[in-house]
Amino acid sequence: MLDYPALGAVAAIVREGSFERAAGALGITPSAISQRVRGLEERLGAILIIRTQPCQPTDLGRTLLAHLDKVRLLEADLAPALGIGPAGGMPTLRMAVNADSLATWFPAAAAGFGRDGGVSLDLILDDEGHTADRLRSGEVLAAVTADPGPVPGCRTLPLGALRYAACASPAFVARHFPHGMDAAALALAPVLRFNHQDRLQARFAAMVCGSEALGPVHAVPSTHAFLDLAIAGLAWGLQPVDLAAPHLAAGRLAEIEPGRLLDVDLFWTVSRLPSAALTGLTKHVRAAARERLR
């Protein structure tokens, strides 16, 4: 059997980033929390925490913490019937979501879930094409993803499409795309990319002119900075229509190919764990998606 209080100490260290801050959060001494972790590692014959700044879990540590999250969610469902509070404090539901969803439609789902109370969210940001990998690794219990492929132990539900437009400042469009988007202009025009996994700009270029060859890349891992830098004239990029619309209307942005839009289909892939929190989060995610996605 696992020593769950000791595993809870591991979770606190990873959450707080250090043994000292975790000890303060748990109301024990750093020596006591160190003894708990060392004793658990000795019994398992494996290291669970990499002692860096901040502390990070090993692969085994990450697997055990995901297991602890599941146990705490199930215990939270039992607590009212037993007349007790959940062991280890408020349980956490860890899920993966892409940045553009987090900046547009997902906050309504998170707020609805938060009003239900009892469980805190731990959101992991990743590209929508890779969030499902977080589920496959056991790191999270649910994900907003563009990958409809099956994940063992999970179910996948369609949410709708997040719509994008290729935008830049009017001056940038006049300078780099005076005759619209073509392969020659694309090869020279600076472009924004969220990170190395982001292929939206290449997909749009291939859709419009059959070429994925792009010009100099500016990596900008922030949805709002992505928008701000396009408005400032740094480069062009695919912007969520909901965020770009007021700037297009005000003339701060211009569409490079007016009316040519890219829809990214999104899915909700969620663990089949019989948890009221997962059921509730699924309800709020689907409601927000129906309201905001295409």
Stockholm file with secondary structure:
# STOCKHOLM 1.0

chainA/1-294         MLDYPALGAVAAIVREGSFERAAGALGITPSAISQRVRGLEERLGAILIIRTQPCQPTDLGRTLLAHLDKVRLLEADLAPALGIGPAGGMPTLRMAVNADSLATWFPAAAAGFGRDGGVSLDLILDDEGHTADRLRSGEVLAAVTADPGPVPGCRTLPLGALRYAACASPAFVARHFPHGMDAAALALAPVLRFNHQDRLQARFAAMVCGSEALGPVHAVPSTHAFLDLAIAGLAWGLQPVDLAAPHLAAGRLAEIEPGRLLDVDLFWTVSRLPSAALTGLTKHVRAAARERLR
#=GR chainA/1-294 SS CCCHHHHHHHHHHHHHSSHHHHHHHHTSCHHHHHHHHHHHHHHHTSCCEECSSSCEECHHHHHHHHHHHHHHHHHHHHHHHHTCCCTTSSCEEEEEECHHHHHTTHHHHHHHHHHHCSCEEEEEECCTTTHHHHHHTTSCSEEEESCCSCCTTEEEEEEEEEEEEEEECHHHHHHHCTTCCCHHHHHHSCEEESSTTCCHHHHHHHHHHSCCCCCCEEECCCHHHHHHHHHHTSCBEEEEHHHHHHHHHHTSCEESSTTCEEEEEEEEEEECCCCHHHHHHHHHHHHHHHHHCC
#=GC SS_cons         CCCHHHHHHHHHHHHHSSHHHHHHHHTSCHHHHHHHHHHHHHHHTSCCEECSSSCEECHHHHHHHHHHHHHHHHHHHHHHHHTCCCTTSSCEEEEEECHHHHHTTHHHHHHHHHHHCSCEEEEEECCTTTHHHHHHTTSCSEEEESCCSCCTTEEEEEEEEEEEEEEECHHHHHHHCTTCCCHHHHHHSCEEESSTTCCHHHHHHHHHHSCCCCCCEEECCCHHHHHHHHHHTSCBEEEEHHHHHHHHHHTSCEESSTTCEEEEEEEEEEECCCCHHHHHHHHHHHHHHHHHCC
//
